[in-house]
Amino acid sequence: MNVRIYTYCKFSSKFRLLLFVLICFACVRSNDFDNLKPSCESNLVANISYGELRDYYQGETVQIQEDWVIEGYINSSDKENNFFSVLYFQNSPDNPTDGFQLEIDMRDSHLFFEVGNKILIRLKGLYLGFSRGQYKLGGVFSSFGNNSVGRLPYNSIFEHVFVACESSSVLEPTLSTIPDLEDIMVGTLVRLENIEFSSEELNRTFAEKEEETERILVDCDDNELYMLNSGYSSFQASVVPEGSGSITGVLTKDGTEFKLIIRNLEDVEFDQERCADIVDEFTSNSIFFSELADPDNNAGARFVEIYNASPEPLSLKGWQVLRYTNESQKVSSSTDLSGYIVNGESTFILSPNPDVFEQVYGFLPDVDAGTNSPADSNGDDNLVLVDPFGKVIDIFGVIGEDGSGTDHEFEDGRAQRSQDVTEGSSVYQFSQWEIYNDTGEAGTLNLPQTAPDDFTPGIR
């Protein structure tokens, strides 16, 4: 007797679905992804301006509840992976006056949203926020009870973002210069001419591998602008060009700093000779530390005062104040003074907290140096003033020696430079200082100082 044995395989519904998808995919013999794009939109009409949308933001991230539609033109592309999960769009294909950022959870968005596409965004349900100088739209991200704009989930993108049924526009970037960049240009496409990479960037790649990297661009007048590059971009390993020329990109802002993001290497046209070198960095022995403050009653009112004894103003491009914390022999923090000028026979003040400084002393400092900066010393650190060429022009304290209990401690007190000092010293000279602190050791005065009465910022 012949016995036939039949094997019955029971497939799950998920397996059958996967098998169906694989069979269908195998039937596709074309790489034309246009068929995957959603149909264009011809019925939506914009009913809110960029300015009105900005005004809807009142200082904290908000979900839009109104039936608003805004239109714009895509000016960014992730085709070369220099943009990631974000779309930038502006209010006009040429001479734009506004731009927004849209956070999306989508890779290869250029397959659906191309540069020059006119889009319409249904705003109801989206979140609107502002951070680091940029207005943003998208989903929501919560951290410690605070909402901020996050990526719009993939499945929701095509419920809010629609490509208009009209031909793509050729975008004309706004022609500008580094000094003329304005906030209204943020999020829009700009073009800068007579630009080159800073000499310190030459022979470097556009970005470090797998790291977001800033490269310094300069114009022929030595104005600087940061270029922001992704370490995952297709041109990450390309060496920056040596010449000068024009560059096009989306202008962004990080706090007070403008930054430029290119879409591809075609945005960089450096086919001219480099700009002639300009001598705009100067040294001087006539500037020095004149007052250091660590008030006993208010750490937020600390400051460092510098004085220029020369009658001539001095550009501080390339100058730095360095802090060596306690006995450290390595620089613990620094403040770059580039971009500032100290007038002749005038003071120049660095503060770690300008708001507190103004409340205490009645005027704003020249520099917001930030917390843990040289201006935020607690009185037992060593400070150094360095010129653009690395030369020590003035010093307070002894590097490698903790100031506590020494003749360079001003903890809870003040270090005041003698009036007869007219130039800096590269070696610490205790005889040039009158020092108050909470110990009174090593010839200093045991007399803690309180703000504002015991300090004279701005007065030499």
C-alpha positions as CSV (number, residue, x, y, z in Angstrom):
1,M,0.0,0.0,0.0
2,N,1.4,3.4,-1.0
3,V,1.0,6.1,1.6
4,R,1.1,9.7,0.6
5,I,1.9,12.2,3.4
6,Y,0.8,15.8,2.8
7,T,2.4,18.6,4.8
8,Y,0.2,21.5,5.7
9,C,1.8,24.8,6.4
10,K,-0.2,27.4,8.2
11,F,1.1,30.9,7.4
12,S,0.3,33.9,9.6
13,S,-1.6,36.8,8.2
14,K,1.6,39.0,8.6
15,F,3.6,36.5,6.6
16,R,1.1,36.4,3.8
17,L,1.1,40.2,3.7
18,L,4.9,40.3,3.5
19,L,4.8,37.7,0.8
20,F,2.3,39.8,-1.2
21,V,4.4,42.9,-0.9
22,L,7.6,41.1,-2.0
23,I,5.8,39.7,-5.1
24,C,4.4,43.1,-6.0
25,F,7.8,44.7,-5.5
26,A,9.4,42.1,-7.8
27,C,7.0,43.2,-10.5
28,V,8.4,46.7,-10.5
29,R,10.9,47.1,-13.3
30,S,11.4,50.8,-13.1
31,N,13.3,53.1,-10.9
32,D,10.9,56.0,-11.5
33,F,9.9,57.0,-8.0
34,D,7.7,59.8,-9.3
35,N,4.8,57.3,-9.3
36,L,5.2,57.1,-5.5
37,K,4.6,60.8,-5.1
38,P,1.2,61.9,-3.9
39,S,-0.9,63.8,-6.4
40,C,-0.5,67.5,-6.5
41,E,-2.9,69.9,-4.8
42,S,-4.9,72.5,-6.7
43,N,-7.6,73.4,-4.3
44,L,-5.8,74.8,-1.2
45,V,-5.4,78.5,-1.0
46,A,-3.0,80.3,1.4
47,N,-4.8,82.4,3.9
48,I,-2.1,83.6,6.3
49,S,1.1,85.5,5.8
50,Y,4.5,84.7,7.3
51,G,4.3,87.8,9.5
52,E,0.9,86.8,10.9
53,L,2.2,83.3,11.6
54,R,5.2,84.7,13.5
55,D,2.9,86.9,15.5
56,Y,1.0,83.8,16.6
57,Y,4.1,82.8,18.5
58,Q,4.0,84.4,22.0
59,G,7.2,83.2,23.5
60,E,6.6,79.4,23.9
61,T,5.8,76.5,21.6
62,V,2.2,76.5,20.6
63,Q,-0.1,74.1,18.7
64,I,-1.9,75.9,15.9
65,Q,-5.7,75.5,16.2
66,E,-6.8,77.6,13.3
67,D,-7.7,76.4,9.8
68,W,-4.7,78.3,8.3
69,V,-2.8,77.5,5.1
70,I,0.6,79.0,4.3
71,E,2.4,78.7,1.0
72,G,6.1,78.7,0.2
73,Y,8.9,77.6,-2.1
74,I,11.3,74.8,-1.1
75,N,14.9,76.0,-1.1
76,S,16.7,73.1,0.7
77,S,17.5,69.5,-0.4
78,D,18.7,66.4,1.4
79,K,19.9,64.8,-1.8
80,E,23.5,65.2,-0.8
81,N,22.7,64.6,2.9
82,N,23.8,68.0,4.1
83,F,20.2,68.6,5.4
84,F,18.6,66.0,7.6
85,S,14.9,65.6,8.4
86,V,14.2,69.3,7.7
87,L,12.7,71.4,4.9
88,Y,13.4,75.1,4.5
89,F,10.9,77.2,2.5
90,Q,10.6,80.8,1.7
91,N,7.8,83.2,0.7
92,S,8.9,83.9,-2.9
93,P,11.1,82.4,-5.6
94,D,13.0,85.7,-5.8
95,N,13.6,88.5,-3.4
96,P,12.2,86.6,-0.5
97,T,11.6,88.4,2.8
98,D,10.8,85.4,5.0
99,G,11.7,81.8,5.5
100,F,10.6,79.0,7.8
101,Q,11.9,75.6,8.9
102,L,9.7,72.5,8.8
103,E,10.9,69.5,10.9
104,I,9.9,66.2,9.3
105,D,10.7,62.6,10.1
106,M,11.6,61.7,6.5
107,R,14.7,60.7,4.7
108,D,15.2,61.3,1.0
109,S,12.6,64.0,1.1
110,H,13.9,65.4,-2.1
111,L,12.1,62.6,-3.9
112,F,8.8,64.2,-2.8
113,F,9.7,67.9,-2.3
114,E,12.2,69.3,-4.8
115,V,13.9,72.6,-4.8
116,G,11.6,75.2,-6.4
117,N,8.4,73.3,-5.7
118,K,5.6,75.5,-4.4
119,I,4.1,73.9,-1.4
120,L,1.0,74.6,0.7
121,I,1.0,73.7,4.4
122,R,-2.2,73.0,6.3
123,L,-1.2,74.4,9.6
124,K,-3.9,73.2,11.9
125,G,-2.5,70.7,14.4
126,L,1.2,71.6,13.7
127,Y,3.3,73.1,16.4
128,L,5.0,76.5,16.0
129,G,8.1,77.5,17.9
130,F,11.2,79.6,17.9
131,S,14.7,78.6,18.9
132,R,18.3,79.7,18.1
133,G,17.1,82.5,15.8
134,Q,14.8,80.4,13.7
135,Y,11.0,80.0,13.5
136,K,10.0,76.3,13.2
137,L,7.0,74.2,12.3
138,G,6.5,70.5,12.9
139,G,5.4,68.0,15.5
140,V,6.0,68.2,19.2
141,F,8.9,67.1,21.5
142,S,8.5,67.2,25.2
143,S,11.3,67.3,27.8
144,F,10.8,67.8,31.5
145,G,7.3,69.2,30.9
146,N,8.4,71.7,28.3
147,N,7.3,71.4,24.7
148,S,9.4,72.2,21.7
149,V,9.0,71.7,18.0
150,G,10.0,68.2,16.9
151,R,9.8,66.2,13.7
152,L,6.4,65.7,12.1
153,P,5.8,61.9,12.0
154,Y,6.1,60.4,8.5
155,N,2.5,59.3,8.3
156,S,1.4,62.9,9.0
157,I,3.5,64.7,6.5
158,F,1.3,64.2,3.5
159,E,-1.7,65.3,5.6
160,H,-0.2,68.7,6.1
161,V,2.3,69.4,3.2
162,F,1.1,69.5,-0.4
163,V,2.9,70.2,-3.6
164,A,1.0,72.7,-5.8
165,C,-0.1,71.8,-9.3
166,E,2.2,74.2,-11.1
167,S,5.7,74.0,-12.5
168,S,8.6,74.3,-10.2
169,S,10.2,77.8,-10.0
170,V,13.8,78.6,-10.5
171,L,14.9,80.2,-7.3
172,E,16.9,83.4,-7.4
173,P,19.0,83.7,-4.3
174,T,19.2,87.1,-2.6
175,L,22.6,88.7,-3.3
176,S,24.2,90.0,-0.2
177,T,27.4,90.6,1.7
178,I,28.4,89.2,5.1
179,P,27.9,92.6,6.9
180,D,24.5,93.1,5.3
181,L,23.0,89.8,6.4
182,E,19.7,90.4,8.2
183,D,17.2,88.4,10.3
184,I,14.6,88.6,7.5
185,M,17.0,86.5,5.4
186,V,17.0,83.6,7.9
187,G,15.6,80.5,6.2
188,T,16.0,81.9,2.7
189,L,18.4,81.2,-0.1
190,V,21.2,83.8,-0.3
191,R,24.3,84.2,-2.5
192,L,27.5,85.9,-1.3
193,E,30.3,87.0,-3.7
194,N,34.0,87.6,-3.2
195,I,34.1,84.8,-0.6
196,E,36.8,82.3,0.3
197,F,37.6,79.8,3.0
198,S,39.8,81.2,5.8
199,S,43.4,80.3,5.4
200,E,43.2,78.1,8.5
201,E,40.6,75.9,6.7
202,L,42.7,75.2,3.6
203,N,43.7,71.6,3.0
204,R,40.8,70.5,5.3
205,T,37.8,68.5,4.2
206,F,34.3,70.1,4.2
207,A,33.5,68.1,7.4
208,E,35.0,65.7,9.8
209,K,33.6,62.2,9.3
210,E,30.3,61.7,11.0
211,E,30.6,65.0,12.8
212,E,28.7,68.3,12.2
213,T,31.5,70.7,11.3
214,E,31.8,74.4,11.0
215,R,34.2,75.9,8.4
216,I,35.0,79.6,8.4
217,L,34.2,81.7,5.3
218,V,35.7,85.2,4.9
219,D,35.2,88.0,2.4
220,C,37.9,90.2,1.0
221,D,37.4,92.7,3.9
222,D,38.0,89.8,6.4
223,N,34.4,89.6,7.6
224,E,33.7,86.1,8.8
225,L,30.7,83.7,8.4
226,Y,30.4,80.1,9.5
227,M,29.5,77.4,7.0
228,L,27.8,74.4,8.5
229,N,28.4,71.0,7.0
230,S,27.2,67.5,7.9
231,G,29.7,64.7,8.6
232,Y,27.4,62.4,6.6
233,S,27.1,64.6,3.5
234,S,28.2,63.1,0.2
235,F,31.0,65.7,-0.1
236,Q,32.2,65.3,3.5
237,A,35.6,64.0,2.4
238,S,36.1,66.6,-0.4
239,V,38.9,69.2,0.3
240,V,37.6,72.8,0.5
241,P,38.7,74.8,-2.6
242,E,41.6,77.3,-2.3
243,G,40.3,80.1,-4.5
244,S,37.6,82.7,-4.0
245,G,34.2,83.4,-5.7
246,S,30.6,83.0,-4.9
247,I,28.7,80.7,-2.6
248,T,24.9,80.0,-2.4
249,G,23.1,78.4,0.5
250,V,20.3,78.6,3.1
251,L,21.0,81.2,5.7
252,T,20.4,80.0,9.3
253,K,21.0,81.5,12.7
254,D,22.4,80.1,15.9
255,G,21.8,82.7,18.6
256,T,23.4,85.8,17.3
257,E,25.6,84.0,14.7
258,F,24.5,83.7,11.1
259,K,25.5,80.4,9.4
260,L,25.2,79.1,5.9
261,I,24.3,75.6,4.7
262,I,24.9,74.6,1.1
263,R,22.9,71.9,-0.8
264,N,25.7,70.5,-2.9
265,L,29.1,71.4,-4.2
266,E,27.6,73.2,-7.2
267,D,26.6,75.9,-4.7
268,V,30.4,76.7,-4.2
269,E,31.9,78.5,-7.2
270,F,35.4,79.4,-6.1
271,D,37.1,79.9,-9.5
272,Q,39.0,83.1,-8.8
273,E,42.3,84.1,-7.2
274,R,42.2,84.5,-3.4
275,C,41.7,88.0,-1.9
276,A,44.7,90.1,-1.1
277,D,45.8,89.7,2.5
278,I,44.7,92.6,4.8
279,V,46.6,93.5,7.9
280,D,44.0,94.1,10.5
281,E,45.4,92.4,13.6
282,F,47.5,94.6,15.8
283,T,49.4,94.3,19.1
284,S,50.0,96.9,21.8
285,N,51.6,97.0,25.3
286,S,49.2,99.8,26.3
287,I,46.3,97.6,27.3
288,F,46.2,95.6,30.5
289,F,44.0,94.3,33.3
290,S,42.8,97.2,35.4
291,E,40.2,95.7,37.8
292,L,39.2,92.2,38.7
293,A,36.0,91.6,40.7
294,D,34.6,88.8,42.8
295,P,32.0,90.5,45.1
296,D,31.4,88.9,48.4
297,N,27.7,89.5,48.2
298,N,26.9,88.6,44.5
299,A,28.9,86.2,42.4
300,G,26.8,87.2,39.4
301,A,28.3,90.7,39.6
302,R,31.9,89.5,38.8
303,F,33.8,91.2,36.0
304,V,37.1,91.7,34.3
305,E,38.1,95.2,33.3
306,I,40.7,96.0,30.7
307,Y,42.1,99.5,30.1
308,N,43.7,101.0,27.0
309,A,46.2,103.6,28.1
310,S,46.9,104.7,24.6
311,P,45.0,107.7,23.2
312,E,44.3,105.6,20.0
313,P,41.6,103.0,19.7
314,L,42.7,99.4,19.2
315,S,40.9,96.6,17.3
316,L,40.8,93.5,19.5
317,K,40.6,91.1,16.6
318,G,42.5,88.0,17.5
319,W,42.9,89.0,21.2
320,Q,42.0,86.6,23.9
321,V,41.6,86.5,27.7
322,L,42.6,83.1,29.1
323,R,41.8,81.6,32.5
324,Y,43.9,79.0,34.3
325,T,41.7,77.7,37.0
326,N,43.4,77.2,40.4
327,E,46.8,75.5,39.9
328,S,46.0,74.3,36.3
329,Q,48.8,74.7,33.8
330,K,46.4,74.3,30.9
331,V,43.9,76.9,29.7
332,S,40.5,76.2,31.4
333,S,38.5,78.7,29.5
334,S,38.9,81.6,27.1
335,T,37.1,84.6,25.7
336,D,37.8,85.7,22.1
337,L,37.6,89.5,21.8
338,S,37.5,89.6,18.0
339,G,34.9,92.1,16.7
340,Y,35.4,94.6,19.5
341,I,37.3,97.8,19.7
342,V,38.6,99.4,22.9
343,N,38.7,103.2,22.6
344,G,41.7,105.2,23.5
345,E,42.1,105.9,27.3
346,S,39.0,103.9,27.9
347,T,37.9,100.8,29.8
348,F,36.5,97.5,28.4
349,I,34.5,95.2,30.6
350,L,33.8,91.5,30.4
351,S,30.9,90.1,32.4
352,P,29.6,86.5,32.9
353,N,26.1,87.8,33.5
354,P,25.2,91.1,31.7
355,D,21.7,91.2,33.2
356,V,23.0,91.0,36.8
357,F,25.8,93.4,35.9
358,E,23.4,96.0,34.7
359,Q,21.1,95.6,37.7
360,V,24.0,96.0,40.1
361,Y,26.2,98.7,38.3
362,G,23.6,100.5,36.2
363,F,25.0,99.9,32.7
364,L,25.7,97.0,30.4
365,P,29.2,95.5,30.0
366,D,31.0,95.4,26.7
367,V,31.2,91.6,26.5
368,D,28.9,88.8,27.6
369,A,31.6,86.3,28.4
370,G,29.3,83.7,29.9
371,T,29.6,81.6,33.0
372,N,32.8,79.7,33.7
373,S,34.6,82.2,31.5
374,P,37.7,84.2,32.5
375,A,35.3,86.9,33.7
376,D,33.7,84.4,36.1
377,S,36.7,83.7,38.3
378,N,36.1,83.1,42.0
379,G,39.4,84.9,42.9
380,D,41.9,82.1,43.0
381,D,42.5,81.7,39.3
382,N,45.2,83.1,37.0
383,L,44.3,85.4,34.0
384,V,46.3,86.1,30.9
385,L,45.7,88.7,28.1
386,V,47.1,87.5,24.8
387,D,47.5,89.4,21.5
388,P,46.6,88.1,18.0
389,F,50.1,86.7,17.6
390,G,50.1,84.6,20.8
391,K,52.2,87.0,22.8
392,V,51.4,87.5,26.5
393,I,50.7,91.2,27.0
394,D,49.5,91.1,30.6
395,I,49.1,88.5,33.3
396,F,47.5,88.3,36.8
397,G,48.8,85.5,39.0
398,V,51.2,82.7,38.5
399,I,50.2,79.9,36.2
400,G,50.3,76.6,37.9
401,E,49.8,78.1,41.4
402,D,46.4,78.1,43.1
403,G,45.8,81.7,44.2
404,S,44.4,80.8,47.6
405,G,46.5,82.2,50.4
406,T,48.9,83.9,47.9
407,D,49.6,87.5,46.8
408,H,47.3,86.9,43.8
409,E,44.1,86.0,45.6
410,F,41.0,88.2,45.2
411,E,38.4,85.8,46.4
412,D,35.3,87.6,47.7
413,G,37.2,90.8,46.9
414,R,38.9,92.9,44.3
415,A,42.2,93.4,42.5
416,Q,42.8,97.0,41.6
417,R,45.7,98.1,39.3
418,S,47.8,101.0,40.5
419,Q,47.1,104.3,38.7
420,D,50.7,104.8,37.6
421,V,50.7,101.6,35.5
422,T,50.6,102.4,31.8
423,E,51.4,99.1,30.1
424,G,50.9,95.4,30.6
425,S,53.4,93.0,32.1
426,S,54.1,89.4,30.9
427,V,55.2,88.6,34.4
428,Y,53.0,89.0,37.5
429,Q,54.0,92.0,39.6
430,F,52.3,92.2,42.9
431,S,53.6,95.7,43.5
432,Q,51.3,97.0,40.8
433,W,48.2,95.8,42.5
434,E,46.0,96.6,45.5
435,I,44.3,93.3,46.4
436,Y,41.3,92.7,48.8
437,N,40.1,89.2,49.8
438,D,38.7,87.2,52.7
439,T,42.1,86.0,54.1
440,G,44.5,88.9,53.9
441,E,47.5,86.6,53.4
442,A,50.8,87.3,51.7
443,G,50.5,91.1,51.9
444,T,46.9,91.4,50.7
445,L,44.1,93.1,52.5
446,N,41.6,91.0,54.6
447,L,38.7,93.1,53.6
448,P,35.9,91.4,51.5
449,Q,34.3,93.8,49.0
450,T,30.6,94.2,48.3
451,A,28.9,95.3,45.1
452,P,28.3,97.9,43.9
453,D,29.9,100.3,46.4
454,D,33.4,98.8,46.6
455,F,33.9,98.5,42.8
456,T,34.5,101.0,40.0
457,P,33.8,99.3,36.7
458,G,34.2,101.7,33.8
459,I,36.3,104.2,35.8
460,R,40.1,104.2,35.7
